[in-house]
Amino acid sequence: MRLTSTFVAAAATISTASAGYKGFNYGANFLNNQAKVQADFEYEFNAAKTLPNTNGQFTSARLYTMIQHGTTNTVISAIPAAINTNTQLLLGLWASAGQANVNNEVAALKAAISQYGTKFTNLVVGISVGSEDLYRITPTGIANKAGAGAQPSELVNYIKQVRAAIKGTGLASKPVGHVDTWTAYDNSTNAVVVQNCDFIGVDAYPYFQTTMANSIGTANKTFYDAYQTTINRAQGKPVWVTETGWPVTGPQSNQAVASAANARIYWEDVSCSLIKKGVNLFYYTLQDNQWGTASPSFGIKPAGDLQQVQPAFNLAC
């Protein structure tokens, strides 16, 4: 029997009308390192809007970078794709590879403003400076080939650079924040980053929380404990859920079993409750088995033509 936290039970009593942004996370390249081009992003954005049993609610996209994959500072082709598909954007600037890379991110951001004007800026719902950079510098953090994270003082400096770059532009009024794991926010040494943000984006995956109860039966409680911990550390700033999900395939992780059936339970218990509460949600992910095999795989849709293959589980709330 699945456990249901009182937090989630309370959420279920809230009106089904949902005002929060709903979308997915979109990488800049496929698993074979091939860059996504404009047509790829348009196809993905349109596929998200036509997912069965979602009432066309998934109209937003979270990006990790402003730079087209394989270039120095060319504007990512997701921008014109979003304009053509009327997709709202949570922009991302990669901040785990040092100041030189941030310079290129800011250059691409400014170029997008200049090139696309209000057609672009009107679609932006927020700007995230960095993604899990604080997590990467912890002993348990996973440093990838793009860099080993950023210190709190560095992130604050990057945030200030982005604010300076958008001053006087169509993005000047957009909220600027940071995305990290809930464990990073629970570390008081990172409070200065929160202090300099307009919003906080939290990534929380019970599947990966192997030091605590994390079976699908307790997953909603595990998630909401992490979410509440972030709220407690957010200094009154809005908390957006920028990544969460449950894998449809992959190895067992402590008590967590990857399966489509369990992903459906997680969707119902966590995603649907967040949607009903009007929390901004960027689920991970629409499809991750693209020109390669992800393990674990969190993709709602399996490999294949996004407009043809069916979701791995029912998306009704």
N, C-alpha and C positions, 0 to 999 in steps of 0.2 A: 504494500500500500504506500502510495506516495505521500510524503509529508508536505504540508502547506504552511508556510510561515504566516503569522498574524499580519505581517506587513503586506504580504501578497493578498491575503484575504480581505484586508481593508481596501486594497487597490481595486478589487473586483466590484466594490460597491459604487465606484465612481462612474459617472456617465461615460458611455461608450464613445461620445464625441471626443476626438483627439486633435489637439492643435499643434503638437510637437512635430519637428522635422522627422521624416522617416526615410532612411536610405541605406546604402551599403558602402563598404570600403572598396576603393578601386585602385589597384596597383598600376604602375606606369609601364609594366612589361609582363609578358607571359612567362611561364616557367622555363621556357627554353631561352630566356633572355632577349627574345625578340620584342622590340618596342611596339606598344600599341599606337596605332594611328587614329586619326579622327573617326574614320568609319568604324573602327573597333569600339571606341568609346560610345559613339552614337548607338551602335547595335546593343551594347550592354545597358545603356541608360533606358532605351526603349523597352528592352526585355524586362527590366525591373518594374516598369510602369504597367506591364501587362501580365504580371504574375497572377495566376488563378487564385481566387478567394481573398484577394487583398484590396479590392475596390480601388485599384489604381493609386494607392496611397504612397508608394515608394518612389517619390519624385525628387529625392535629394541624393547627393553623392559626396563622399569624403575622399579627398585626395591626400597623398603623402608628400607630394613635391609639386613645385611649379615648373619644373624643368622637363622637357621632352627627353625621354630615355635615350642615352647615347650621345647627347649633345652637351655643350658647356652651360649655356644659359638660354637656349631657345624655349619659348613658351610651350608648355605641354599642350598637346592637341586635344586634351579633354576640355579645354576652354571653349573653342569653337563648337565642339560637340555638344556641350551643355547649352550654348546659345541656340543651336539648331533644334534641340529637343526640349527647351525650356526646363532645364534641370537645375535645381538649386545646388549651390556649392559650399561645402565646408572646405576651404582651402587649407593646404598643408605646406609648410616649408621644412625641408629636411635639416635637422640641426645636430646630427651626430657625427658630422665629418669635418668640423672645424670652421673657422671664420671665412676662409677662402670659398668654401662651398656655400655658406650663408650669403656671401656677397653675390654669388651667382643666382641663388634663390631670389634674393631681393631684386636683382636686375631683371629676372624673368617676371616677377610680380609687377614691377613698374612698366615693363614692356607690354604686359597684358592690359593694364589700365590704359596705356596710350593707344594700343592697337585696336582694342575692342570697345572702349568707352563704357557708356551706361548699359549697353547690351550685356556686358560682362558684370559690371559692378552691381547692377540691380539684382543679379542672381546670387550674389555672395551672402551667405547667412553668418559667416564667421571665418576667422583666420586662426589656424593653429600653428604656433611656432614650436616645432619639434614634435616627436612621437616616441614615447618611451625612452627618452634620453637619460632621465634620472634612474630608471630601472637598469639601464645598461652599465652604469658605473657601480652598481651594487655587487657584492660577491656572488650573488645568484644570477645576475644579469647575463644575458647572452649577447656578447659583442659580435656583430656581423661584419661582413667585408666593407660595409659603408662607413664604419667607424665604431668607436667604443663609447659613445654617449657624450654627455655634456654636464659639467658641474652646474649647480644652481646659479652661481654668479654669471657664468657664461650664458645661460638661458635668459636671465634677466637682461643682459646686454643685448642679446638677439631680439628679444621682445621690444626693447626700446628702439632698436634699429628699424624694425618693421613699422612701429608707430610713426617714426620720423618719415619713413618712405611713403606712407599713405596719407600723411597730413596734407590737407588741401585738395585731396582727390575724391573720387566717388566712393572710395572705401574708407574714408576718414571716420565715418560713424559706425563702422562694422566692429563687432566685438572681437578682441584679440585675446587668445588664450593659449593653453598648452594641453597636450594629451600625454597621459602617463598611466602606469598601473596604479591600482588602489594602494598597493604596498608602498609605492614611492610617496604618495600623498600622506600616508600614515607616518612617515619619517619626518620629524619636526625640523630637521636641518634643511628640508626643502620648502619650508613655509614661505620663504622670500619669493619663490617662484609664484606661488598662489597669490601672494600679496600684489604682484604686478600683472595679474591676469584679470580680464573681464569675465571669463568663464573658465570652468575646469572640465576637460574631457577625460573620462575614466575608461580604462580598458580592464575588464574583469571576466575571467574564464574559470568557473569552478572545475572544469576538466583538468586544468593545469595546477590546481591548488592541492597538491599531493600530500601536504603535511596536515591536512584536516579532512573531515568527512566530506566527500565530494561525489558520492553516487548520484545518479539521476534523482533518486528519492529525496535527497537533501539539497539538490542543486539550487533550487530557488532560494532557500534560506542562505546557502553559502554565498550566492550572488548578492542578495539584498543586504547581508551583513557587510560585504565589501562596499556596496553602494552607500550604505549609511555611514560607514567609516569615512568615506570620501566626503560626504556631506558635512560630517563633523569637523573635517579639516579644511573645508572650503572657504572659511572666513566670510560666509554669507554669499559667496559667488554662486551663480547657477552651475549646476553639475549636469553635463551632457554625457550620455553613454555612447562613447565613440567606437568601442569594440566590445562585442560579446557574442557568444554562439556556442553550439555544441556540435562536435564532429559526427559526420555520418559514417565515416570509416576511419580506421587507425588503430593503434595499439591501446590496450587498457592502461589507464593512468590512475594508479592507486585503485580507488573503488569505481572510477568513472569508466564506463563502457561506451565506446563509439558505435553508434548505430542510427539508422534513419528513424527507428521507433523512439529512441531516446531524444533525438534531435527534435522530434515532434513534441514530446513532453516539455522539453526546455522552451521551445517556441511558445507553447501555450502558457506555461507557468511564468516565464520571464518576459519574453518579447511582447506578448499580448498584454500583460499587466502594465508594462512600461508605456505601450501605445495608449492604453485606456487612461493612464495617468497624464498623458500629454508630455511625457519626457522625450527630449530629443534623442533619437535612437539611430545609430548607424551600425547595422548588424554585419557580422563577419561570417559568411560573405555570400555573394550571389553565385559565383562559380570560381573555384580555384584550380580545378584540373584542366588547365588550358595549355595544350602542347607540353604535357608532362603530368606527373602524378604527385599530388601533394599527400603527405602523410604526417599527421592526420589531415583529413580533408573536411573542411567546414562548409563546403559549397552546398547551397540549397539545390542547385541544379548540377547534375553530373557532367562529365565531359561530353562534348558534342555541340551542335548548333543550338545556341541559347533560345532561339525562337521555336525550336522543334522539340527538344528534350523536355520532359516533364519534371517538376520538382520532386525531390526525394521523399518529401512528406507533405501532408496537408497544411496549408498556410492560413487556414481560417482561424479567426479568433472567437 
